[in-house]
Amino acid sequence: MIIVMRTGAGKEQIENVIEKVHSFGLRTHPIYGVQKTVIGIVGDDKTRIVEKMHGMPGVEDIIPILQPYKFAGREAHPEDTVIALGDVRIGGEDVVVMAGPCAVEGEEMLLQTARRVKSAGARVLRGGAYKPRTSPYSFQGLGEEALKYLAEAREETGLLVITEVTDPRNVELVSRYADILQVGARNMQNFALLTEVGKSGHPAMLKRGPSSTVKDLLLAAEYVIIEGNRDVILCERGITTFETYTRNTLDLSAVPVIKDISHLPVIVDPAHATGRTHLVEPMALAAIAAGADGIIVEVHPDPDSALCDGPQALTLTQFDSMMGKVRSIAGIVGRGL
């Protein structure tokens, strides 16, 4: 349920309404828009609010929200969310490219990659410090050492840093180094982790699970948002189907679907979706044409020697080439880089 405040409602009126809602034992999530303020309400028994609060000074209307995703949907927040991190705006007019190795393998390889993706037009450096792998014997990441390398690369290049957090106990640590916390597909419904990410207040990107619906993804976002963190990015990275040629099946229809029912920015990961280097570029271009707010791709100086996901990583030269085409497609759909 949402309470819509009148245009021009003052701070005191808004605070009085919030205090009244709290007196019923319910939680509030105010959304301050350009024209109006909307107050989202979380709780089971909302009929008392409708009975008691119509007519309060500043209240224009009280509207039930029919969708199960109360705050990730457009009913409560019709305007697009734009996440501003310095001069980078995710969900705005520009397409934001995130690029880097699947896993941080060392200081020099990361710096080499960061310099090249920066010069090609990337705005965010990706790199895994903690790697949840199917096999316990596979490379699991360098942990805090990798986080320090990522921070060093940011210092030198000015790129923002996105890296995955896999454990609720590590949210505070990863937040000290990263600009954006990534919740991977395997952890999309790790509700303890989502809650801690929400409490951190740190911008977060949620990857869609391979067997999850769009509704599941939006409900995962709710876990973050209801803790007070509204800076949430959604990521389509392929779903499991009967097709075996690609690693997953990239559901590009999810991009306009999510943009229609949610205000949150949408990023596409063509590397994890396809698992094949030669498919990354065409799917990245298709994602931008479909309306994605950005792409996240894997780039490695020598994919053949990569410790993680080499078969889907672009070389530095391939990334340079792709970015020229990304810039062209972005221009065709009225966006920049």
C-alpha positions as CSV (number, residue, x, y, z in Angstrom):
1,M,0.0,0.0,0.0
2,I,1.2,3.6,-0.7
3,I,0.2,6.9,0.6
4,V,0.4,9.6,-2.0
5,M,1.1,13.1,-0.6
6,R,-0.3,16.2,-2.3
7,T,1.9,18.3,-4.5
8,G,3.7,20.8,-2.3
9,A,3.1,18.8,1.0
10,G,5.5,20.2,3.5
11,K,8.2,18.3,5.5
12,E,6.1,18.5,8.7
13,Q,3.0,17.0,7.0
14,I,5.1,14.2,5.6
15,E,6.7,13.5,9.0
16,N,3.3,13.5,10.7
17,V,2.0,10.9,8.3
18,I,5.1,8.7,8.7
19,E,4.8,9.0,12.5
20,K,1.1,8.0,12.3
21,V,1.9,4.9,10.2
22,H,4.6,3.9,12.7
23,S,2.0,4.2,15.5
24,F,0.2,1.3,13.9
25,G,3.4,-0.9,14.2
26,L,4.0,-0.7,10.4
27,R,7.2,0.3,8.5
28,T,7.5,3.1,6.0
29,H,9.6,3.7,2.9
30,P,9.2,7.3,1.7
31,I,10.0,7.9,-1.9
32,Y,10.7,11.6,-2.6
33,G,9.8,12.5,-6.2
34,V,10.2,15.7,-8.1
35,Q,6.5,16.6,-7.8
36,K,5.2,14.4,-5.1
37,T,6.2,12.2,-2.2
38,V,5.0,8.7,-2.0
39,I,5.1,6.7,1.3
40,G,5.3,3.0,0.9
41,I,3.9,0.9,3.8
42,V,5.1,-2.6,4.8
43,G,2.9,-4.7,7.1
44,D,0.0,-7.1,7.3
45,D,-2.9,-5.2,8.6
46,K,-3.3,-2.0,6.5
47,T,-7.1,-1.5,6.7
48,R,-6.7,0.7,9.8
49,I,-4.5,3.1,7.9
50,V,-7.1,3.6,5.2
51,E,-9.8,4.2,7.9
52,K,-7.7,6.5,10.0
53,M,-5.5,8.5,7.6
54,H,-7.8,9.7,4.8
55,G,-8.1,13.4,5.3
56,M,-4.9,13.9,7.2
57,P,-3.2,17.2,6.1
58,G,-1.1,16.7,3.0
59,V,-2.6,13.2,2.1
60,E,-4.0,13.0,-1.4
61,D,-4.8,9.3,-1.7
62,I,-4.1,5.9,-0.3
63,I,-3.7,3.2,-2.9
64,P,-3.3,-0.6,-2.5
65,I,-0.4,-2.2,-4.5
66,L,-1.5,-5.3,-6.3
67,Q,1.8,-6.6,-7.4
68,P,3.8,-8.8,-4.9
69,Y,6.9,-6.7,-5.5
70,K,5.8,-3.5,-3.7
71,F,8.9,-1.3,-4.1
72,A,10.7,-2.7,-7.1
73,G,7.5,-2.2,-9.2
74,R,6.3,1.0,-11.0
75,E,3.1,1.2,-9.0
76,A,4.9,2.8,-6.1
77,H,7.7,4.4,-8.1
78,P,6.7,5.3,-11.7
79,E,9.9,7.2,-12.5
80,D,13.0,5.4,-13.6
81,T,15.6,4.9,-10.9
82,V,19.0,6.4,-11.8
83,I,21.9,5.4,-9.6
84,A,24.5,8.2,-9.5
85,L,28.0,7.2,-8.6
86,G,30.3,10.2,-9.2
87,D,29.9,11.0,-12.8
88,V,28.5,7.6,-13.7
89,R,24.7,7.3,-13.9
90,I,23.3,3.8,-14.2
91,G,19.8,3.9,-15.6
92,G,20.3,7.3,-17.1
93,E,20.8,8.4,-20.7
94,D,24.1,6.6,-21.1
95,V,24.8,2.9,-21.6
96,V,27.3,1.8,-18.8
97,V,29.8,-0.8,-19.7
98,M,31.3,-3.0,-16.9
99,A,34.4,-5.0,-17.9
100,G,37.2,-7.0,-16.5
101,P,38.4,-10.5,-15.6
102,C,36.1,-13.1,-14.1
103,A,38.5,-13.5,-11.3
104,V,41.3,-11.3,-10.1
105,E,44.4,-13.4,-10.6
106,G,47.1,-10.9,-9.7
107,E,48.0,-7.2,-9.5
108,E,49.6,-6.7,-12.9
109,M,47.0,-8.6,-14.9
110,L,44.3,-6.6,-13.3
111,L,46.0,-3.2,-13.9
112,Q,46.8,-4.1,-17.5
113,T,43.1,-5.0,-18.1
114,A,41.8,-2.0,-16.2
115,R,43.9,0.4,-18.3
116,R,42.7,-1.1,-21.5
117,V,39.0,-1.3,-20.7
118,K,39.1,2.3,-19.4
119,S,40.7,3.6,-22.7
120,A,38.1,1.7,-24.7
121,G,35.2,3.4,-22.9
122,A,34.3,1.1,-19.9
123,R,33.1,3.0,-16.8
124,V,33.2,0.1,-14.3
125,L,35.8,-2.5,-13.6
126,R,34.6,-6.0,-12.7
127,G,36.7,-8.6,-11.1
128,G,35.9,-11.5,-8.7
129,A,37.7,-11.6,-5.3
130,Y,35.5,-14.4,-4.0
131,K,34.4,-17.0,-6.5
132,P,31.6,-19.5,-5.7
133,R,32.5,-22.4,-7.9
134,T,30.7,-25.7,-8.6
135,S,33.8,-27.7,-7.7
136,P,35.4,-27.1,-4.3
137,Y,38.8,-27.8,-6.0
138,S,38.4,-24.9,-8.5
139,F,40.1,-21.5,-8.0
140,Q,38.1,-19.7,-5.3
141,G,39.6,-16.2,-5.6
142,L,42.2,-14.3,-3.7
143,G,39.8,-12.7,-1.2
144,E,40.9,-9.5,0.5
145,E,44.1,-9.4,-1.5
146,A,42.1,-9.2,-4.7
147,L,39.9,-6.4,-3.2
148,K,43.1,-4.4,-2.5
149,Y,44.1,-4.8,-6.2
150,L,40.7,-3.7,-7.3
151,A,41.0,-0.6,-5.1
152,E,44.5,0.1,-6.5
153,A,43.1,-0.2,-10.1
154,R,40.3,2.3,-9.2
155,E,42.8,4.7,-7.8
156,E,44.9,4.6,-11.0
157,T,42.2,4.6,-13.6
158,G,39.2,6.3,-12.0
159,L,37.0,3.3,-12.9
160,L,34.3,2.3,-10.4
161,V,34.6,-1.2,-9.0
162,I,32.0,-4.0,-8.9
163,T,32.7,-7.3,-7.3
164,E,30.7,-10.2,-5.9
165,V,29.9,-10.8,-2.3
166,T,29.1,-14.4,-1.4
167,D,28.8,-14.4,2.3
168,P,26.7,-12.2,4.6
169,R,29.7,-12.1,7.0
170,N,31.8,-10.4,4.2
171,V,29.4,-7.6,3.2
172,E,31.0,-5.0,5.4
173,L,34.5,-6.0,4.2
174,V,33.6,-6.0,0.5
175,S,31.8,-2.7,0.9
176,R,35.0,-1.0,2.1
177,Y,36.6,-1.7,-1.3
178,A,33.8,-1.9,-3.9
179,D,31.5,0.7,-5.3
180,I,28.9,-1.8,-6.2
181,L,28.2,-5.1,-4.6
182,Q,27.3,-8.0,-6.9
183,V,25.0,-10.8,-5.8
184,G,25.6,-13.7,-8.1
185,A,23.0,-15.9,-9.8
186,R,23.7,-18.7,-7.3
187,N,22.9,-16.3,-4.4
188,M,19.9,-14.5,-5.9
189,Q,17.6,-16.2,-3.3
190,N,20.1,-16.2,-0.5
191,F,17.8,-14.1,1.7
192,A,20.2,-13.7,4.6
193,L,22.8,-12.2,2.1
194,L,20.2,-10.0,0.5
195,T,19.1,-8.6,3.9
196,E,22.7,-7.8,4.8
197,V,23.3,-6.1,1.4
198,G,20.2,-4.1,2.0
199,K,21.4,-3.0,5.5
200,S,24.7,-2.0,4.1
201,G,23.1,0.8,2.0
202,H,25.7,0.0,-0.7
203,P,24.6,0.0,-4.4
204,A,24.0,-3.6,-5.4
205,M,23.5,-5.6,-8.6
206,L,21.4,-8.7,-8.5
207,K,21.9,-11.4,-11.1
208,R,18.9,-13.4,-12.2
209,G,19.1,-17.1,-11.1
210,P,19.3,-19.6,-13.9
211,S,15.9,-21.1,-12.9
212,S,14.3,-17.9,-11.7
213,T,11.4,-15.9,-13.3
214,V,11.4,-12.1,-13.6
215,K,9.0,-12.1,-10.7
216,D,11.5,-14.0,-8.6
217,L,14.2,-11.5,-9.5
218,L,12.0,-8.5,-8.5
219,L,11.1,-10.2,-5.2
220,A,14.8,-10.7,-4.5
221,A,15.2,-7.0,-5.0
222,E,12.5,-6.4,-2.5
223,Y,14.6,-8.0,0.2
224,V,17.3,-5.4,-0.4
225,I,14.9,-2.4,-0.8
226,I,12.9,-3.0,2.3
227,E,16.1,-2.7,4.4
228,G,16.3,0.9,3.1
229,N,18.7,0.4,0.1
230,R,17.0,1.6,-3.1
231,D,20.2,1.6,-5.2
232,V,19.5,-1.8,-6.8
233,I,20.5,-2.9,-10.4
234,L,19.0,-6.0,-12.0
235,C,21.1,-8.2,-14.3
236,E,19.9,-10.7,-16.9
237,R,22.5,-13.3,-17.4
238,G,20.7,-16.2,-19.0
239,I,18.4,-18.9,-17.8
240,T,18.4,-22.7,-18.0
241,T,16.5,-24.2,-20.9
242,F,16.7,-27.4,-23.0
243,E,19.4,-25.8,-25.2
244,T,22.9,-27.2,-24.7
245,Y,25.0,-25.3,-27.3
246,T,25.2,-22.2,-25.1
247,R,26.0,-22.1,-21.4
248,N,22.5,-20.6,-20.7
249,T,19.8,-19.1,-22.8
250,L,19.9,-15.3,-22.9
251,D,16.4,-14.0,-22.3
252,L,16.6,-10.6,-23.9
253,S,12.8,-10.2,-23.7
254,A,13.4,-9.8,-20.0
255,V,14.9,-6.4,-20.6
256,P,11.8,-4.7,-22.0
257,V,9.6,-6.7,-19.6
258,I,11.5,-5.5,-16.5
259,K,11.6,-1.9,-17.9
260,D,7.9,-2.0,-18.2
261,I,7.0,-3.3,-14.7
262,S,10.0,-2.0,-12.7
263,H,11.8,1.3,-12.3
264,L,15.2,-0.4,-11.6
265,P,18.1,-0.3,-14.0
266,V,18.8,-3.4,-16.1
267,I,22.2,-4.7,-17.1
268,V,22.8,-7.7,-19.4
269,D,25.7,-10.2,-19.0
270,P,26.2,-11.8,-22.5
271,A,29.3,-13.7,-21.3
272,H,27.7,-15.9,-18.6
273,A,24.6,-16.2,-20.8
274,T,26.3,-17.7,-23.8
275,G,29.6,-19.1,-22.4
276,R,31.2,-18.6,-25.8
277,T,33.5,-15.7,-26.8
278,H,32.2,-15.4,-30.3
279,L,28.6,-14.9,-29.1
280,V,29.5,-12.2,-26.5
281,E,29.6,-9.3,-29.0
282,P,26.4,-10.0,-30.9
283,M,24.4,-10.5,-27.7
284,A,25.9,-7.4,-26.1
285,L,24.8,-5.3,-29.1
286,A,21.4,-6.9,-29.1
287,A,21.0,-6.2,-25.4
288,I,21.6,-2.5,-26.0
289,A,19.2,-2.5,-28.9
290,A,16.6,-4.1,-26.5
291,G,16.9,-1.2,-24.0
292,A,19.5,-2.4,-21.5
293,D,21.1,0.3,-19.4
294,G,24.5,-1.4,-19.7
295,I,26.4,-4.6,-20.2
296,I,28.9,-6.5,-18.1
297,V,31.5,-8.6,-19.9
298,E,34.6,-10.5,-19.1
299,V,37.9,-9.3,-20.5
300,H,41.3,-11.0,-19.9
301,P,44.8,-10.4,-21.3
302,D,45.2,-14.1,-22.1
303,P,41.9,-16.0,-21.9
304,D,43.5,-19.3,-22.7
305,S,45.4,-19.1,-19.4
306,A,42.5,-17.7,-17.3
307,L,41.8,-19.4,-14.0
308,C,38.1,-18.9,-14.4
309,D,35.7,-18.8,-17.4
310,G,38.4,-18.3,-20.1
311,P,36.1,-19.7,-22.9
312,Q,33.8,-16.7,-22.6
313,A,36.3,-13.9,-22.0
314,L,37.2,-11.4,-24.6
315,T,40.8,-10.5,-25.3
316,L,41.8,-6.8,-24.9
317,T,41.8,-6.4,-28.7
318,Q,38.4,-8.0,-29.0
319,F,37.0,-5.7,-26.4
320,D,38.4,-2.6,-28.2
321,S,36.7,-3.8,-31.4
322,M,33.4,-4.5,-29.7
323,M,33.3,-1.1,-28.0
324,G,33.3,0.7,-31.3
325,K,30.1,-1.2,-32.3
326,V,28.6,-0.7,-28.8
327,R,29.0,3.0,-29.3
328,S,27.3,2.9,-32.7
329,I,24.3,0.9,-31.5
330,A,23.9,3.1,-28.4
331,G,23.8,6.1,-30.7
332,I,21.1,4.5,-32.9
333,V,18.8,4.0,-29.9
334,G,19.5,7.6,-28.7
335,R,22.0,6.9,-25.9
336,G,25.7,7.5,-25.3
337,L,28.6,5.8,-23.4
